[in-house]
């Protein structure tokens, strides 16, 4: 047999040899390029995820004004908001859409809380305020999670009111409010709503008045006064001509005073709708021979501004671009100066102007600054005189 010889076969390794090291200059260039790419990527992604608001370019084309109305449809605030919001949209460049959203509940607190917690600061989401939602904020109620200090006013609009009394209760003038044998009975809806301004006025004047609450509206209170079940009431401007003037004309009631209005200096002046009716402050001076002062007076002025002079408003969240805020205000000013709008607005606004000028932010900020002393005074008044503890 032929012999065989084992042959040694060399083994080749499958692990590649280490590559030669990079030169330092190449490494530095690669790191720099990577950093630049990272910055650009971040900037592009940030622009996609957080684009600048489309409302900053002076044109709301393709946008929609979403207006949160924190009260039910069909009421006075809802009517006001739909009228003002829809008309204002026509004056905004780009003619944006208008989408009113009613979220009623908790005396307007639910919808206002929702807005404060969720609204985007783009200039297209607005909140409607009214006395119903302002008073709980003044009272610092636990359920209130919104603050007007954290919002920017676009426009405000006021109203007025008159306190009147039943002649059959022995009232012929303001002097019959004090030193009475029997207190006058006031009919109210709730002490923690719009009625609060009237209650503070009574306290300021030292009026002999007791109160009964639970009426469903000022209309039922007016009827109760006509039946002799209550003696003293107030009405806002919109209802005065139909509900009160006939009673004054037939001698069954007497107009005692108007709430007045705050001027741009924060002083109480006569209501232009009631130029011949003295204000609460004037009545105080008539009864006491001096100007009012002290906590009750400061609280009255604060509430007068919040619940009458600047009763209703449109607000956007803090952080809304300045350009969008100014455009909205400019559009509101154009609307307020339009003759056709004012002709339509006579009934809805009651003769009180839309305020959206350059000073409105400062005026409203001042009016919406509620001191600790005022909050304490109001809380004490409610607790001591009406057995109401605010939570």
Backbone torsions as a table, in degrees:
resi	resn	phi	psi	omega
1	UNK	NA	137.5	177.2
2	UNK	-66.1	144.4	-178.5
3	UNK	-83.7	151.0	177.6
4	UNK	-112.4	148.8	-178.2
5	UNK	-124.6	123.4	178.4
6	UNK	-66.1	130.1	-179.1
7	UNK	-108.6	131.3	-178.5
8	UNK	-82.3	119.7	-178.5
9	UNK	-100.6	126.3	-178.7
10	UNK	-66.1	144.2	179.9
11	UNK	-97.7	127.7	179.0
12	UNK	-101.7	126.2	-178.1
13	UNK	-72.9	139.5	177.6
14	UNK	-88.6	-4.4	-179.6
15	UNK	-88.3	119.6	-177.6
16	UNK	-69.2	155.2	178.8
17	UNK	-72.3	152.5	178.6
18	UNK	-59.8	136.1	178.6
19	UNK	-71.5	160.6	179.3
20	UNK	-68.1	146.5	-178.1
21	UNK	-64.1	146.1	177.1
22	UNK	-71.5	152.1	175.4
23	UNK	-74.5	145.2	-178.1
24	UNK	-52.9	-37.9	-178.1
25	UNK	-65.8	-35.6	179.0
26	UNK	-67.5	-43.5	179.1
27	UNK	-60.0	-46.4	-178.9
28	UNK	-62.1	-40.1	-179.8
29	UNK	-65.6	-41.2	-179.9
30	UNK	-63.2	-43.3	179.1
31	UNK	-62.5	-41.5	-179.4
32	UNK	-64.9	-43.2	179.9
33	UNK	-64.2	-42.2	179.1
34	UNK	-60.7	-41.8	179.7
35	UNK	-63.5	-42.7	179.8
36	UNK	-63.2	-44.7	178.8
37	UNK	-60.3	-39.7	179.1
38	UNK	-62.7	-43.5	179.8
39	UNK	-63.7	-45.8	-179.4
40	UNK	-62.9	-42.9	179.7
41	UNK	-61.5	-43.4	179.4
42	UNK	-62.5	-42.8	-178.3
43	UNK	-65.2	-43.4	179.6
44	UNK	-65.2	-45.3	179.6
45	UNK	-62.7	-40.8	178.6
46	UNK	-62.3	-38.6	179.2
47	UNK	-66.6	-34.5	178.8
48	UNK	-72.6	-43.1	-176.9
49	UNK	-78.6	-31.6	-178.5
50	UNK	-130.8	66.3	-176.8
51	UNK	-68.6	152.3	174.6
52	UNK	-61.7	146.5	-177.2
53	UNK	-61.2	134.6	178.7
54	UNK	-67.1	-13.8	-178.2
55	UNK	-83.6	-2.0	-179.1
56	UNK	-82.8	-10.1	-174.7
57	UNK	-92.3	9.6	178.1
58	UNK	79.6	13.5	-177.9
59	UNK	-144.2	119.4	-179.7
60	UNK	-96.0	19.6	-179.7
61	UNK	-57.3	133.0	179.8
62	UNK	82.8	-4.7	179.2
63	UNK	-94.3	167.7	176.2
64	UNK	-133.6	129.1	174.0
65	UNK	-78.9	112.3	177.1
66	UNK	-98.5	113.0	-173.4
67	UNK	-109.0	114.9	178.2
68	UNK	-79.9	117.4	176.1
69	UNK	-109.0	105.6	-170.9
70	UNK	-81.7	22.4	179.3
71	UNK	-134.1	169.7	-173.4
72	UNK	-70.3	157.9	176.4
73	UNK	-65.6	147.1	172.9
74	UNK	93.3	-13.8	179.9
75	UNK	-82.6	179.3	-178.2
76	UNK	-61.5	-43.1	-179.8
77	UNK	-66.9	-40.9	178.1
78	UNK	-62.0	-45.1	178.9
79	UNK	-60.1	-45.3	179.7
80	UNK	-61.4	-48.0	-174.9
81	UNK	-63.7	-43.0	-179.6
82	UNK	-67.7	-39.0	179.9
83	UNK	-65.8	-52.3	-176.8
84	UNK	-68.8	-46.1	-176.4
85	UNK	-62.9	-44.1	-177.8
86	UNK	-67.7	-40.7	179.3
87	UNK	-68.3	-40.0	-179.1
88	UNK	-62.3	-36.4	-179.8
89	UNK	-58.1	-32.3	180.0
90	UNK	-70.6	-20.3	-179.1
91	UNK	-96.3	-4.0	-179.8
92	UNK	-88.4	129.3	178.3
93	UNK	-53.5	132.6	-177.6
94	UNK	96.8	-9.7	176.2
95	UNK	47.6	64.6	-178.5
96	UNK	-66.0	163.5	175.0
97	UNK	-74.1	170.7	-179.1
98	UNK	-131.9	123.6	-177.2
99	UNK	-131.4	92.9	175.9
100	UNK	-73.6	137.3	179.7
101	UNK	-124.8	114.0	177.4
102	UNK	-91.8	126.1	174.7
103	UNK	-133.7	84.1	-176.9
104	UNK	-79.5	159.9	177.3
105	UNK	139.8	139.0	175.6
106	UNK	60.3	39.5	180.0
107	UNK	56.9	38.8	178.0
108	UNK	88.0	-5.0	-176.2
109	UNK	-73.2	-39.2	-176.2
110	UNK	-58.8	-52.5	-179.5
111	UNK	-66.0	-37.1	178.8
112	UNK	-66.6	-40.1	175.6
113	UNK	-61.7	-44.0	-179.1
114	UNK	-59.9	-43.3	179.1
115	UNK	-62.8	-48.3	-177.2
116	UNK	-59.5	-33.5	-175.0
117	UNK	-90.5	-17.4	-171.5
118	UNK	-128.8	-17.6	-174.2
119	UNK	-65.3	138.3	177.7
120	UNK	-90.2	139.3	-177.7
121	UNK	-82.9	64.4	-177.3
122	UNK	-106.1	-15.0	-174.6
123	UNK	95.9	-3.8	-179.7
124	UNK	-107.8	-5.2	177.6
125	UNK	-113.9	121.8	-175.3
126	UNK	-128.5	150.3	177.9
127	UNK	-113.6	138.3	173.5
128	UNK	-92.9	130.2	174.5
129	UNK	-112.7	153.6	175.1
130	UNK	-154.0	174.1	-176.6
131	UNK	-57.2	-33.8	-179.1
132	UNK	-59.4	-35.7	-179.2
133	UNK	-94.8	-20.5	-179.8
134	UNK	-76.1	-42.4	-175.9
135	UNK	-60.6	-44.7	176.9
136	UNK	-59.5	-32.9	176.1
137	UNK	-68.2	-42.0	176.5
138	UNK	-59.4	-40.6	-178.4
139	UNK	-76.2	-6.0	177.1
140	UNK	57.7	44.2	-179.6
141	UNK	-68.1	146.5	-176.2
142	UNK	-59.2	-33.8	-175.0
143	UNK	-76.6	-12.0	-178.8
144	UNK	-81.6	118.2	180.0
145	UNK	-111.8	6.7	178.8
146	UNK	-110.2	157.7	176.6
147	UNK	-143.1	130.0	178.5
148	UNK	-70.9	-14.0	174.1
149	UNK	-70.6	-18.3	-180.0
150	UNK	-100.4	14.2	179.6
151	UNK	-129.1	165.0	-178.4
152	UNK	-116.2	124.1	180.0
153	UNK	-75.7	135.1	173.9
154	UNK	-95.7	-47.8	176.8
155	UNK	-151.2	156.5	174.3
156	UNK	-135.7	158.0	-179.2
157	UNK	-149.2	137.5	-175.0
158	UNK	-108.6	-176.8	171.9
159	UNK	-149.5	-178.7	179.0
160	UNK	-138.1	-175.1	-180.0
161	UNK	-168.2	163.7	-177.5
162	UNK	-133.4	136.9	172.3
163	UNK	-93.8	128.4	-178.8
164	UNK	-133.9	162.0	-176.2
165	UNK	-138.3	160.4	-179.6
166	UNK	-80.6	125.6	179.8
167	UNK	-62.0	-32.7	-179.3
168	UNK	-65.3	-13.5	177.3
169	UNK	-89.0	8.5	178.6
170	UNK	84.4	24.4	-179.2
171	UNK	-105.5	120.0	174.9
172	UNK	-118.5	-15.3	179.7
173	UNK	-168.1	-178.2	-173.7
174	UNK	-67.1	-24.0	179.2
175	UNK	-65.5	-18.0	179.7
176	UNK	-84.1	5.6	176.6
177	UNK	-83.9	-20.2	-173.8
178	UNK	-121.7	162.0	177.5
179	UNK	54.1	46.0	-178.7
180	UNK	-93.8	152.5	173.0
181	UNK	-74.5	-36.1	-179.9
182	UNK	-129.2	128.1	-179.3
183	UNK	-62.1	148.5	170.8
184	UNK	-74.8	144.5	-179.4
185	UNK	-98.7	122.3	177.4
186	UNK	-96.9	135.8	176.8
187	UNK	-100.2	122.7	-176.7
188	UNK	-126.4	167.0	175.9
189	UNK	-93.7	-57.8	174.8
190	UNK	-155.2	141.2	-179.0
191	UNK	-71.2	-16.9	-177.8
192	UNK	-103.2	23.1	175.8
193	UNK	-122.5	-145.4	-178.6
194	UNK	-61.6	-26.9	178.0
195	UNK	-57.4	-22.4	-174.5
196	UNK	-58.8	-37.8	179.9
197	UNK	-62.4	-40.2	178.3
198	UNK	-66.6	-40.3	179.6
199	UNK	-63.7	-39.1	177.4
200	UNK	-67.7	-37.1	176.3
201	UNK	-61.2	-44.2	177.9
202	UNK	-60.5	-42.2	-179.3
203	UNK	-66.6	-42.2	178.2
204	UNK	-59.0	-42.2	-177.0
205	UNK	-80.7	-13.2	-175.2
206	UNK	68.5	32.2	-177.2
207	UNK	-71.5	142.7	176.2
208	UNK	-84.5	90.1	-175.3
209	UNK	-136.8	133.3	168.2
210	UNK	-108.7	161.0	-172.8
211	UNK	-129.4	146.2	171.7
212	UNK	-129.2	128.3	-174.9
213	UNK	-112.8	169.3	177.3
214	UNK	115.0	-2.1	176.5
215	UNK	-66.9	151.7	-175.4
216	UNK	-87.2	-6.4	179.1
217	UNK	176.2	173.0	-179.9
218	UNK	-69.4	-28.4	176.7
219	UNK	-59.2	-51.9	176.0
220	UNK	-60.6	-33.0	177.4
221	UNK	-65.4	-43.1	179.4
222	UNK	-60.4	-41.7	178.4
223	UNK	-65.9	-38.3	178.2
224	UNK	-64.2	-36.4	177.1
225	UNK	-65.8	-41.7	179.4
226	UNK	-63.8	-30.7	178.6
227	UNK	-83.4	-5.5	179.7
228	UNK	83.8	13.7	-178.6
229	UNK	-82.5	-25.7	172.6
230	UNK	-132.7	169.4	-172.8
231	UNK	-117.2	-27.0	-173.6
232	UNK	-140.4	144.3	-172.8
233	UNK	-153.4	172.5	170.7
234	UNK	-135.3	159.5	175.3
235	UNK	-142.3	149.5	176.2
236	UNK	-80.2	165.4	-173.9
237	UNK	-55.9	-40.3	-174.7
238	UNK	-60.8	-28.6	-177.7
239	UNK	-103.6	-6.5	-173.0
240	UNK	-59.9	-48.0	-173.7
241	UNK	-65.0	-36.9	-178.2
242	UNK	-87.1	-32.4	-172.2
243	UNK	-98.0	-28.9	-171.7
244	UNK	-113.7	-41.6	-177.9
245	UNK	-53.5	-41.8	178.1
246	UNK	-61.2	-34.4	179.6
247	UNK	-69.8	-37.0	177.6
248	UNK	-69.6	-39.4	-178.6
249	UNK	-63.6	-36.4	-179.1
250	UNK	-92.3	4.0	174.6
251	UNK	83.5	5.3	-178.8
252	UNK	-85.5	-9.5	178.3
253	UNK	-145.9	160.8	178.3
254	UNK	-132.8	133.4	175.1
255	UNK	-77.8	122.8	-175.5
256	UNK	-94.9	-45.8	-175.3
257	UNK	-165.9	157.5	170.3
258	UNK	-102.1	161.2	175.6
259	UNK	-69.8	-27.7	-176.5
260	UNK	85.9	-172.8	177.8
261	UNK	-137.3	154.4	171.9
262	UNK	-87.2	133.7	173.8
263	UNK	-87.3	-177.1	-175.4
264	UNK	-69.4	-8.8	175.2
265	UNK	-96.9	-2.6	-178.9
266	UNK	86.3	13.7	177.9
267	UNK	-94.6	152.1	179.4
268	UNK	-84.1	124.3	179.1
269	UNK	-127.3	169.0	-179.3
270	UNK	-66.2	146.2	177.4
271	UNK	-73.5	127.0	-179.0
272	UNK	-61.1	-22.1	177.2
273	UNK	-80.9	-14.3	179.3
274	UNK	-134.2	62.7	-173.6
275	UNK	-65.8	-19.9	-177.8
276	UNK	-100.2	3.9	-178.0
277	UNK	-106.9	125.3	-180.0
278	UNK	-65.2	153.0	177.7
279	UNK	-83.2	170.2	174.9
280	UNK	-56.1	-40.5	-179.2
281	UNK	-65.8	-41.5	178.5
282	UNK	-64.7	-37.8	178.0
283	UNK	-65.6	-39.8	176.2
284	UNK	-57.8	-47.2	-179.6
285	UNK	-62.2	-37.0	178.7
286	UNK	-66.3	-39.7	-177.3
287	UNK	-78.9	-29.4	-171.6
288	UNK	-115.0	-11.2	178.8
289	UNK	73.8	14.5	178.6
290	UNK	-155.9	164.2	179.3
291	UNK	-74.3	148.2	179.5
292	UNK	-72.3	158.9	175.5
293	UNK	-159.2	175.3	175.9
294	UNK	95.1	-175.8	-173.8
295	UNK	-62.6	-41.1	-178.5
296	UNK	-63.5	-40.7	-179.9
297	UNK	-66.8	-44.5	179.5
298	UNK	-64.1	-39.6	178.1
299	UNK	-65.5	-39.1	179.5
300	UNK	-62.5	-46.6	-179.9
301	UNK	-62.2	-40.8	178.3
302	UNK	-60.3	-49.6	-178.1
303	UNK	-68.6	-33.4	177.0
304	UNK	-60.2	-45.1	178.7
305	UNK	-64.0	-44.5	-174.5
306	UNK	-75.0	-33.4	-173.0
307	UNK	-105.7	-9.1	179.4
308	UNK	-130.3	-67.3	-174.6
309	UNK	-58.7	-41.7	178.7
310	UNK	-120.3	48.2	-169.4
311	UNK	-65.0	-43.5	-178.1
312	UNK	-117.5	149.1	-179.3
313	UNK	-158.3	166.2	172.0
314	UNK	-117.4	131.2	-173.8
315	UNK	-129.1	151.9	170.6
316	UNK	-122.4	160.0	-178.7
317	UNK	-68.9	154.7	169.7
318	UNK	-58.0	144.4	-178.3
319	UNK	97.4	-10.3	175.5
320	UNK	-63.1	134.0	-176.4
321	UNK	-55.5	140.1	-179.5
322	UNK	-55.8	-39.1	-178.7
323	UNK	-62.8	-39.6	179.0
324	UNK	-68.9	-40.4	178.7
325	UNK	-61.3	-47.6	-177.8
326	UNK	-66.0	-37.7	178.5
327	UNK	-64.4	-41.2	178.0
328	UNK	-63.8	-43.7	179.3
329	UNK	-66.0	-41.4	179.1
330	UNK	-61.6	-39.9	178.3
331	UNK	-66.0	-39.0	177.4
332	UNK	-65.0	-38.1	178.0
333	UNK	-64.5	-41.3	177.9
334	UNK	-62.7	-42.5	177.8
335	UNK	-60.8	-45.4	-176.9
336	UNK	-64.5	-24.7	-179.8
337	UNK	-96.1	2.5	-176.8
338	UNK	-84.9	124.2	-177.9
339	UNK	-59.6	-40.2	-179.6
340	UNK	-64.4	-40.9	177.9
341	UNK	-62.4	-46.2	-177.0
342	UNK	-64.8	-32.1	176.5
343	UNK	-66.1	-42.0	177.7
344	UNK	-71.2	-31.1	-172.4
345	UNK	-80.8	-11.1	-173.2
346	UNK	-53.0	-43.9	-177.1
347	UNK	-78.7	-42.1	-175.8
348	UNK	-70.2	-41.5	-175.5
349	UNK	-93.4	-10.6	175.0
350	UNK	65.4	23.2	178.6
351	UNK	86.8	3.1	178.8
352	UNK	-97.0	133.0	-171.4
353	UNK	-75.1	154.3	166.7
354	UNK	-77.1	126.6	180.0
355	UNK	-108.2	118.4	179.3
356	UNK	-148.6	27.5	-176.6
357	UNK	-79.7	-177.3	-175.6
358	UNK	-64.9	-23.0	-177.5
359	UNK	-91.8	-4.7	-172.4
360	UNK	-62.5	-38.2	-178.3
361	UNK	-61.9	-43.7	179.9
362	UNK	-67.7	-43.4	-179.6
363	UNK	-63.6	-44.7	-178.7
364	UNK	-69.3	-39.9	178.1
365	UNK	-60.0	-39.9	177.9
366	UNK	-66.7	-44.6	-179.2
367	UNK	-65.2	-33.6	-177.1
368	UNK	-91.8	14.2	172.5
369	UNK	-94.1	107.3	-176.7
370	UNK	-103.7	118.2	-176.4
371	UNK	-73.5	158.6	176.1
372	UNK	-61.9	-35.2	179.9
373	UNK	-64.9	-39.0	178.4
374	UNK	-67.7	-43.8	178.3
375	UNK	-60.6	-41.9	-179.2
376	UNK	-67.1	-42.6	179.3
377	UNK	-60.3	-46.5	-178.1
378	UNK	-64.3	-44.1	179.2
379	UNK	-60.9	-42.7	179.2
380	UNK	-65.6	-41.3	179.0
381	UNK	-60.2	-45.8	-179.5
382	UNK	-65.1	-40.0	-177.5
383	UNK	-73.4	-44.3	-174.0
384	UNK	-79.4	-36.3	-175.3
385	UNK	-99.3	-23.3	-174.6
386	UNK	-127.6	6.1	176.3
387	UNK	55.9	40.6	179.8
388	UNK	-119.5	119.8	175.8
389	UNK	-103.7	122.1	-176.0
390	UNK	-85.2	130.4	176.9
391	UNK	-122.7	NA	NA
